[in-house]
Amino acid sequence: MLISFLSLVVKFLLKLRYRIQIHGLEKIKIEQGRGILFLPNHPALIDPEILGAFLIGKFRPWILIDDKQVEETVLKHFVKTLRLLPFADIGIVGDAGVEKCKAQFETCRLALQKGENVLMYPSGHLYRSRYEDIHGNSGAYTLLRQCPDARVVLIRTRGLWGSSFSRSSGVQRPFPVIFRENLKYLFLNFFFFIPRRNVEITFEEVSGLSRYESKEVLNRYLENFYNQDAVANTYVPYKFWEKGGTRTVAEPPPEFSEADTSDVPDSVREKVYARLREVSSVAEIRDQDKLGKDLGMDSLLIYGMAVWTEQEFAVRIHAPGTLRLVGDLLLAAIGKTPQEKPLREIPVSWFIPPDATAPRIPENSTTITGAFLRLAKQRPDFPLLADQSAGVLTNRKIILAILALKDEIAAIPGEKIGLVMPACAAFFPVYMAMLFAGKTPVMLNWTVGARTLAACVKKTDLRYVLTSQLVVQKLAERGTDLSPISDRFVFLEELKQKITLCKKLRAWLRCRFSWQTLRAAKVSPYAAILFTSGSESEPKAVPITHESGLNDIRYSMDPMKLRRDDSILGMLPPFHAFGLLINGVLPAISNMRIVYHGDPTDGNMLKRLICAYRATMIVGTPTFTEGILKHASREEVETIRIVITGAEKCSSGRLELFQEKCPDAYFLEGYGITECGPIIAVNQPDARKIGTVGRILDCLEWMICDENGDPLPPGETGMLYVSGPTVFPGYLSAEDPSPFVEMKGKTWYRTGDLVEADDENFITFKGRLKRFVKIAGEMVSLPAVEEALLAVFGRGSEKMPLAVEAQGSEDKPEITLFATIAITREAANQALREAGFSPISYVGKVILLDEIPLLGTGKTDYRKLKTLSA
């Protein structure tokens, strides 16, 4: 009954815009025990809905469909009812997509063998031109070989090339965006007067297709059928008063041009060619050959080639879906970005009018959740967050997501819940839903290695960790060891499945009419629990209160001279205090826009986002900022007016690069500590000094003391002590020593950092008291590395057999192992890997010595080690 009703509704809506002619369907009869494999062409996103409307009532086929078209549309509510089999783009989700694809194909095979019907698109993608091009895809061939007795019905749809649902403009736009536009045109044309597009659908049952001995021959047969009398790119007006009428327009330009491979070494080319010959069985390989059409490779084989290339040449391929030519693989092998996928369309609402007024946190706000709700109420349709996956999220959409997720998260046992998510638009709704659910988010740093990650879990007594299956898959592909927390995972995908249609409707109504459940929510006193770098034996758990986070943002915003129309590029992961507070909380409690990208090392994509979203502000480490500017031209980053950087010292070379690419922008170097909210000092546009980290925030009292606790005059280097409302209340575990000291009748936080202040109170960072080094913004404990190596190589030694120190420049340190016994770098790093250290802690160089230099006290002379060379 429901199926028939849905079919009638869809047919009615389709007739408002399309004049559909059906040929041959009446000849297709149902035969008991023999399933039908429907194989249609795929000219537009709308053709599955058209075919479904005419097939689901009588034939009830299982339908293989792109999971994005399910998740982004109303179809997600009817997956079981309509027998949809969603599969992911392998080029995006990697191995998880491969396994899901195989599982869905197995479902299709079993269905056909049981006499049920299946609908599958042989090409697996939309038309890129006027003609269907199946490339080397093997789905149809595989099913036909496995089910030779299945009936086969070919479906040819003509007339949709040129539709707004097609790629005839050269860009594939999201289905929901196009659907909303078409609804608008229906209203403007009073529903029944909108010009109609002619669509012709032909059904033809064929036999003997399983006899073809290769997928290439079968695919050419299918293409010949689909491309018979192919209709040119046809524009049909959207308004009945529009002049010009229905007309043929220009075809889109080729999606991919020939790759320039002149810089590829012959040795690399030969390796790639040899592998391609092995995979494709094609003897003659050329750079301009298409991987699909010319070499007969389907998406699985192309993905496999991408994985092989990454492993063979130690490179990263961020979007395997962009690999279309042999030349693309060659460029990827030498670390060059292959031809890029177009960015998704950015709605006009993202680009707000100029507004130079300073953003403000709502007065008297005592919690991050309260500040966000007050601003969201003032501007519910303000475009706050964006990325290339979720698109643009307004305040109201964020509220809707929070309302839908809050109760599901509240049902997870425990007061504290871990969170593993990169910088992305989905992070903030999940983070806020945790707070509104009364949970304390524990931000886990997955880059620290299994050993340290296990210590973090133990320190906070975590039972559950919230994450996404896609995130876990991507991290696993990069070699990240998540074994200490893998048995605690609660996947967001599973939580979404628990949200019934009734719950979604209730959340939508509350989002529109009442936020009282959020205002009345009992929020955790802690905004988050973060972790120190583990510079000693174990990382320390740092609780960040709502008050300290709000104060830190409030007192740092004014010095940075921010504007309401600023747009932030967000790339720092939220497990860092700077990433959480500035890239997560700041936009939400000040209504400043932010566009995310989860990989801060992907400079090419980051500069593309700056250009496309007109970002005005970069927040990141000098290393990540350098990666962006190296890829960008002046024109591509011309909108940038502020770069705020910290976590490592900025070298003169990086500063020169910034001045070259962004001559009119401010470069503001700052300094902070997780325990202090995190910003302690920052340069300001109208008060800055190169080489310093700026002045300390007005809300903090501070002093620089010698080792006896006596204050030092300007120009002297000493320990920095701070006190004020942004300082944390103390470590979570009572086992960790208190960092607070009592001096002059006041409690001070002892930072452990050596600094110097000049006569104008500009602070220069001089170094860390304890021995650790920052690599790419991450802390590496040299004593911890040394201890792990001693445990393996120091057994039975009477004298100190080894020591670890950092050599090289301050902005590019290299961990060096000094040893009196024969230890190779490979053996040392194998020991560190087995001890659970992450790759950033690995030894870069080994220097053999007759003996380890010692101080008079008998301790290792690390200062002398720094001066030694191989």
N, C-alpha and C positions, 0 to 999 in steps of 0.2 A: 504493500500500500504506500509506504513512504517512498519507495523507489519510483513508483508511477507518478506520485505527486511531484517529486523533485524533477523528474523528466519533463513533466508538463510545464512547470515553472520556468525551467531553463529554456525550453523551446519557445515559450512566449517571449521571454526577454531577448532571445537571439533574433526573433523575427522583427523586433523593433529596429534593428540595425542591419540585419543580413537577409538577403533574398536567397534562400538555400534551395538548391535542386539536388535531389538524391537519385542516383541511377544504380540499378542492379541489386539493391539491398533486398528487394522482394524475392529475388531468386535464391537467396541464401537461406537454406532450410536447416533446421536443427536435426542432427542424426544422433540417436541414442548411442552413447559409448565412444563417440569420436569428437574430440575437442577441436576447436577452430583456433588457429593462430592468426589474429588480425595484424597485418603489417602496414601501417599508414606512413605517409610522408609527414613532414613536420614544418610547415611554412610559418606558423605563428603560435604564440602562447595560448590563443583562444581555441585552437582546433581540438585539443583534448576535451574541452567542455562541449563543443559541437558534436563530436563523435560520441561522447558519453551519453548525451541526451537521446541519441537515436539507437544506441546499442544496449544500454543497461537494462531497459525494460524487458527485452526479449532474450538477449544472449548472456547477460550478467557476467561479462568477462573480468578476469583479474587484469588490473591495469598497472604496468610499470610506469612510474612517473618521477620526475625530478623532485627531491624532497623539499627544495626551496619553494616550488609551486604549491606544495602542500602546506608548509609551515607559514607562508606569507598570505594565505588566502583562507576562505571559509571552508575549504576542503579538509582542513585539519580536524574538523568536527565530524567528518563523515568517512574517515579512513576505512573502518571496518564495514560500514554500510555499503560503500561503493567499491569495496574490494581493491583498494589502492595499495600498491607496493612501492613505497618511496625508496629511492636510492640516491646516494650522495655523489657529488662531483669528486671523483678520485683525485683530480688535480688540486683540490682544495683541502680535503680532509685526510688524504693519504691512506695508510693501511686500513683504517677503520672503514673507509669507503669501499676498499677492495673486498673486505670480508662481507660487508652488507650487500654489495652487488652480487657476490657469489650466492649468498643466502636467498636473495630475491629471485635469482635465476633458477635456483633449485626449486623454489615454490612454483614457479612457472612450469618447470619440467614435470613435476608431480601432478599439477593441475591438468596439463594436457594428457598425460598418461591415464588419468582418471576420467577423461572424457569432458573435462571442463574447458572453458574458453579463456584465451589470453590475448591481451592487446599490448603490443610492444613496438616502439619506434626503432627501426633498424639503425638510423643515423645517430640516435641518442642526443641530438642537439638541434637547435633551430637552424633554418636556412641562413646561410651567410650571403647568399646571392640568389638570383632568380631560379637557380637550379638546385635540386637536392644533391648532396655530396655525402655519401656514407663513409668516405675515407676507408680505413682498414678495419672498421668495427666488425666484431665477430659474433655479436649476440644472436642475430637471426640465424646465422649459419650453424651455431652451436645447438640451438634449440631444434632446428630441423634435423640435424644429425642424430640428436638424442631421441627425437619423437618422429620418426619417419612416417608413421601412420596418421599423424595429425593433418587435418584439413588446413589449407592456407587460403586466406582471403586478403588480397592486396587492396589498399584503399588509397585513392589519389584525390587529394583536395586541391582545387584550383581557385584562385581569386582572393586569397588572403595575403599574398605578397604585395606589400604596400600598406597593409593595415597598421594601425598604431601598435598592435600586439606583435608585429613582426620586427625583424632587424633591418628592414629596408632603409632605414636612416643611417645604418652603420653602427647603431648602438642598441643593446638590449636593455629596455627599461623594465623596472619591477612591475609585475602584474597588478598589485593593488593600486599603484599610482595611475596606471592607464585606465583601470576600471573606474576609479573615482572621476577621472576626466570624462569618460564616456557617460557616466551618470549625470554629470553636469550638462553635457550636451543634450541628453534626453530631456532634461527639464527645460532647457532653452528652446528646444524644438517642440515643446508640449507633447512629448513622448511619441506621438504618431506621425510627426512630420519630418523627422530626421532623414536625410538621404540614406538610401540603403545600398550596401555593397553586394554584388552578385558573387555567390559562392557555389561551386559545383563539386559534388562529391560522388566519386565513382567506386563501386564495390565490384570486385571481380575475383571469383574463386579460380585458383590455378592449381595444377597438379604437377608432380614430378620435380619440385624444387630441391628435394632432399638428395637428388641424384648428382647435383653439382659437386665436383671434387674439391673445390677451393672456395674460400670466402670471397676472393677477388672476383671470380666469375659470377657468383651469386649476387654480389653487391652491384656489379655492372648491369646485370639483368634488372634488378630492382630500380636502379637509377633510370634506366631506359623507360621503364613503366611510369615512374613518377614524373619524369621530365617531358613526357609526351604533351605537345601543345602547351608548354609552360607559359603562363600569363606574365606579362611584363610588370614592372613596378607601377602599380596603379593607385592613384590618389582619389579617394571619394570624399567629397566635402562633409563637414560635420555640422553645418548650419544650412537650413533650407534657403536662406537668403544669400548664401555665399556665391560669388560669381566665379565663372570658369568651369564649373561642373566637373564631372568625372574625367580624369585625364591621366595619360602616361607620363611619368616623371623619370628623372635620371636614376640609374642604378647606383648603389653605394660604391665607393672606391674599394679595392681589394683590402681585406682586413689586415693582411700581413705582407710586407714587402720583403724583398730579398735581403738576407743578412750579410753585412760586411764582415768577412772572416779573415781579412788580410793580416790581422795581428795574431792569428792562431798559429802556434809552432807546429811544424810538421810532425813532431813526435806525438803531440796531443791529437792531431787530426788522424793519424794512423791508428791510435788506440780506439778512438771513437768509431772510425770506419769499421775496424775489425769487429767490434762489439755489435754494431748494427748489422753487419753481414751475418753474424752468428744468430742474432735475434730474428731478423726478417727473412733470411735465406735469399736476399737479393745480392748478386755479385757486384754489380756496378753501382757505386754510391757517389752522389754529387752533393755539394753543399746546398744547392737550391732544391733538392728533392724534398717533397712533403712526406713527413713521417707516416701520415695516414694513407693518402691516396697513392703515392709512389712506392712506399715501402710496405704497405699493407699492415701497418701497426695499429691496433686498437688502443683505447684509453688505458687498459691494463698494462700493455706492453710499453707504452710511452711513459707511464708512471714508473714502471720498472727501470727504464732507461734513466729516468731522472734520479732515482735512488742510487743506481750504479755510478752515475756521474758524480754525485755528491761524495760517495765513498772513495772512488778512484782518484779524484782530484782534490779532495778536501775542500769543497766549495759548498755553498748553500743555494738551493733553487727554491725561492719563496713561492712561486706559482707555476707548478708543472704544467698547468693548463695552457700556458703561453708557449710551450714548446711545439711548434708546428713544422719547422724546417730542420733539416740536418744542421744547417748553419746555426740555428738557435742552440742546439746541443753543444756545438763547438764553442760558441761564445760563453755558454754557461760553464763549460769546463775550465775556462780561464778566468772565471769570476765576473764576467760581464753580464749585465741583465739582458736576457733575451727580449724580444719584442713584447711590449707591455699590454696587459689587458686594460681596456678603457675603465676609468673610474665610474662608479655608479652615479647616476644623475643626482645633483644636489638641488633640493627645492629652493625656490626663490625666497622663501620665508627665512632661510638661514642668514641671508645678507641683510642685516638690520641697518636703519639709518644712522649716520654719524652722531655720536653722543660723547662729548668730551668730559662729562661730569664724572666724578670719582664714584666707583661702586661702594656701597656701604652694607655692612652686616646689620640686620635689624637690631635696633636698640633693645636692651634688657633681655636679649636672648641668652638663655643659660645652657641650652643644648644644641647640638648640630641639627638634630631632627626638628626642633622647634623653629630654628632660623630658616631651615629649608621650607617648612610648611608655610611660614608667613610670606616669604617671597613667592612661592608657587601660587599662593592664593591671589597675590597682586597681579601676577602675569602668568596665568595657567597655560597659555599657548606660546610662551617664549621658547625658542629653539635652543635648548641648553646643551645637549650632548650629541655627538655624531661619530660614526666610524663607517667603514666601507661594508660592514656586515649588517648592522642594525639600521643604517640610515640615520636620520635625524630624530631625536627624541625630545619632545617638548616636556615641560613640567607636568602637564596632565598625563602624558603617556607614562612618565616615570611613576607618578602616583598610582596609576592603574596597575603597573607591574608590581609595585610594593604591596598594594591591597591583595593582588592575586597570590603573591608568594608568602606573605607574612604568616598566615595561619599554618601553612605547610612547614615553614621553618620553625615555628613555635612548637610544633609537634615533635621535633628532633630532641631527644633527651640531652640534658646537660645545659649548664649556664653558658659555657664557652664552646664556640664552634670554630674550627679552623676554616680558612678561606684560601684557595689557590686559584687565582685568576690574574690574567695580565691586564695591562692598561687597555680598556675597551669600554664602549658605551654601555654594555650589559653589566659591568662591574658595579656602578653606583647604585642602580635599583636593587641589586642583590645585597650589597653592603647595607643600604638603608633598611631593607626589609628585615635583615638580621637585627638591627638596632630596634626597630619597631616591634619585633617579636620578643624583645627582652633579652636577646642574646648578646654576648660580648664577642665581636669578631677577633679572631687570632690570625694575624696576617703572616702566613708561612712563606719563607724565602726558599724556593725550590732550587736556587743556584748554588747553595752552600755545600752540597754533597750529603750523602746518606747519613754520615756520622753526625754532622751538626743538626740535620733535620730531625733525627731521632732524639737528640738532646732537647730540641725545642718542644717536641711532643711530650716528652717526659716532664719537662719543666712546667708545662701548663696543664698536664693531666688531660690531654685531649682525647675524646672518645670518637668524635666525628669531624670530618673535613668536607666542606662543601666545595664542589668544583664542577667542571663540565667534562664530558667524555671526550669532546674535541680537544680541549686543553691538555688532558692527560695524554691523548694520542700524539699531539704535536710535541710535547715535552719528551715522550718516549722516543720519538723519531730522532730527537737531538741528543739522545744518550743520557737524559736526566734520570737519575735513580730515585724513584718515588717509593721504593719498597717499604720504608719505615711508616708510611701513611696509607699505603694502598688498601689495606684492610679496613680503613676508616672512611673511605670515600662515600659520600652521598652525592649523586649526580643530579645536576639541575634538570637534565632531560627527564629523569624519573619523577622529580617533583612536579614538572609541568604536566606529565601524564596523569597525576593524581588530581589535578585541578579540573573538576568536571565542568560541563557546560553551565550548570546551575551556579557554581561558584564563580565562573567567569562573568556571568550576567550580573551576579550580586556585586562583584568588584567594579564592573562598569557603571552600575547605578550609583554606587557609593562615590566613585571617582567623579561622577557628574554632579551629584547632589549633596553629598555629605562626607566630610573627612573626619567625622567625630571619632571613629574608631582609632584613627592615627593620633589625634590630639590627646585622646585619653590613654594611649599606650604607656605602659610603665617601661621606660627606657633604661638600659644598663647604665650605671654611672661612668663606665669607661667607653670611650669612643672606639678604642681598639687596643689590642695588645701587640706590640711590635717586639723585635729582638735586636740586641746589640750584635756587633759583628762576630763575637766569639773570640776576641783578641786574647783572652786568657784561656782557661781550660774549656769552658762552655759558654755559649751565649746567655745573656741575661734577658729575662722577660720584662719589658717596659710597658706598664699600663699608661695609656694616654687618656686623660680625662677630657670631657667635653669643654670644660673651662679652659684648660691649657691650650687645647687646639684652637678654640675661638679666639683667645687672646693673642696667640702667636700670629694668626692670620690677620686679625684686626690691626695689630701694631706694625705688621710688615707691609700691609697694603699701601698705606699713605706714602711711606718713603719711596716705594717703587713707582709712584705716579701712574697708577692704573686708570683706565677709562672704562666706562660702561660698554663701549662698542668694541673692546678688545676681544680677540679670539685666540685662545691658547692652543698650542700644539702639545698634546699630552702623550708622552711615551714612557715615562718612568713607571715601573711596576709599583703597585700599591703596597708591597711589603716593605718599602722604604718609607720612612716618616715624611720625607720631602715629597715623594710620589703620592702618598695617601692624602696629605694635607693640602698641597698646592694643586695637584692634578685631579684630586677627587673631591675634597670638601670645599675648597675655595670657590670653584665655579657655582656649586649648589647653594652656597650661603651668600652669594653676591650677585647671582644672575649674570655671570660671565660665560660666554660660549667656549666650549672646548671640543676639539676633534682629536680622536684617539687613534693610535696605531700601536699594537702590542709588541713590536720588535724594535727596540731603540737602536739596533745596529743596522737597520734597513734604511740607510741614508737616502737611497733613490726614491723609495715610496714616500718617505717623510717629506722630502722637498716637493714631491708631486702634490701631497696633501696641503702643504703650505700655500702653494700656488692656486689650487682648486678652491680651497675653503677660505682664502684670503686671511690666513692666520697672521696675527700681529705680534705674537709672543711665543718664544721658545723657552721651556723650562727643562734643563737637563744637565748632565755632566759635560765637561769640556770634550771628552772623547766622543760622546754621542753627537754633540753639536758640530764637531769637526767633520764627522761622517756625513752630516746633512750638507754642510757648506761645500765640501769637496765635490759633491754630485751636482750642485746647483749653480746656475748662472745668476748674475745680479738680478735679472728680470724675474726669475722664478721665486726669489726671496725678497722682492722689493717691498712687500707689505710688512715685513718684520720691523718693528720699532724697538723691541726690548728682548734681550737674551739674558735670562737669569741662570747662573750656573754655580755649581758647588760640588761637594763630595770629593774633589781632587783639584790640585793646583792647575791653573791654566798657564800653559807655556807661552812664551813670546811668539812662537810660530803660529800657535792657534789664534792668538789675539790678532796677529797680522792678517790671517785668513779671514777673520770676522770683519775687520776693518775694510778689507778689499771687497768682500761680497755684500756687506751691509754698512756702507759708509755713513748713513744718516741715522743709524740705530744706536741704542745704548747697550753696552755690554756691562752687566752688573754681576760682579763676582761676590759670593756670599759664603757664609760659614755657619754650620749648625751641628747639632748633636741630637740623636734620637730622644734622649732624655729631656731635651729642652724644647720640644714642641713642633718642629725641629730647628727653626731659624734662631740664631743668636745675633748675627751681624750680617749686614748687607750694604753694598754700595748703593747710592741713589743717583738718579739722573742729574740732579743739581748739586750733589755732594759725593764725589767719587775720586778715588786715587788708584791708579793702575798698580798692581802688585800687592794691594791690600784687600781684605775681605770686607772693608767698609766700617761703619760705626755700629756699635752694639745698640739693639732696639731700646727705645725709650722706656719700655716697661720693665727693663731689667736693671738691677744694680749689679755692679761688677767691680772686681779688683784683680790686679796681677801681683802675685806674691812670690817671694823666694821660697826655698825649701824649708825655711823655718816659719813660714806663714806671715812674714813681714812684707807690707806693700812695697812695690818697686816704683821708681820714678819713670817718666816717659823715656823710651829708648832702651830700657832694660828688658831682657827676656825672662819670663817667669811663668808660673802656673796660673791659669785663668780660673777664677771663681765667680759664679753668678748666683743671683737670687731674684725671684720674682714670680709672677702669676703663670708663666709658661713652663716652669720647671715641674717635672713629674713628681708624684708623691713618694716614690720609692719603688725598688724592684719588687716583683710579684712574689718571688721566693725569699723566705726568711734566711735561706742558706747563703744567699749572695750578700757580700759585705756592703754596708751602707756607703754611698758615695758622698754623704753629707758630713760637714764639719761645723762646729760652733766656733765662731770668731766674732769678737766685738759685739757680743750680745745678739747675734743673728745667725740663722742657719744658712749655710752656703753650699751650693753644689760644686764639688771639685771635678772639673771637666777632664783632667788628665792630659790636657793639651798645653803646649808651650806657645805663648804668643808674645807680641811686643806692641805697645801702643805709642804713637807719636804725640807731638804736642797738640794735635787737633783731634785726638782720640780715634784715629784710624788704626785698625788692628791689622797686624801682619802675622799670619800663621807661620810658626817656626818648626813645628814637628810634634810628634806624639811622644808622650813619656814612655809608654810601653812599646815593645817592639812588634809593630804590625805595619803592613804596607797596603796601599790602595791600588788595585789593578782594575781598570775599567769601572771605577766607582765602587768596587766591592772590597771589603776588608779581608785581608789574608793575615792570619796569625803566624808569624815566623816561628815562635816557640812551639806552637802546635805541630807545624810541619816537621820541625827538628825532632820533637818528641816521638812522632810516628816513625821517622827514619831510624832513630836510635833503637827503638823497640825491635827493629828488624836487623839492622847492621851493627849494632853496638854491643851485642851479647859477648861477654867474656873479655871485653877490652879493659885494660887497666887505665889507659889514658883516653882522653876524649877523642873518639875516632872521626867525628864529623861536627860540622856546625852549619847553620843556614843563615844567610843574610841576603838583603836585596841590593843589587848593584844597578847600574844604569842611571838614567836621569830621573828626576822626581816625577815627571809626567809619564815616563815609560820605564818603570822599574822591572828588573828581571830577577827572579828568585834564583839564587846561586847556592849550590851545595859545595862546601869545602870539606874534603875528606882525606884521611891519611891511609885509607884502604881503597882497593880498586872497586869502585861503584860506577856503573854506567848510568847515564841519564834515564835510559829505558827501565832499568831495574829499579831505580829510585821512584820513578813515577808509577810503576806497577805496584810498588809497596804502598804508595799514597792512595792509589785507586782502590786497592783492597782494604785500606783503612777507612774508606768512605769519603775521601776528600774530592772536591770538585776540580775540574781541569784548570781553573784559574789559580789553584794552589800548587800546580805541578812545577817541578824544577826546570828551569830553562837552560842551565849551564852547570857543569861540574868542573871544579878546579882541584887537582890533586896537590897536596902539600906534604912536606916531611912531618910537620906537626902543626896542631892547631894553636895559634898564638893565645896566650893567657895574660890576664892582668896580674898584678901583685897579689890580689886576693884569691887567685886561683880560678877566677871566672873567665870565660871566653872573652877575648878582646874583639868585640864586634866592630868597633871603630876601625881597627887595623884591617880587619877582613874586607871592609868596604873598599880599601885602597889597593887590594891585591888583584892581580890579573893572571890569566892562564899563561 
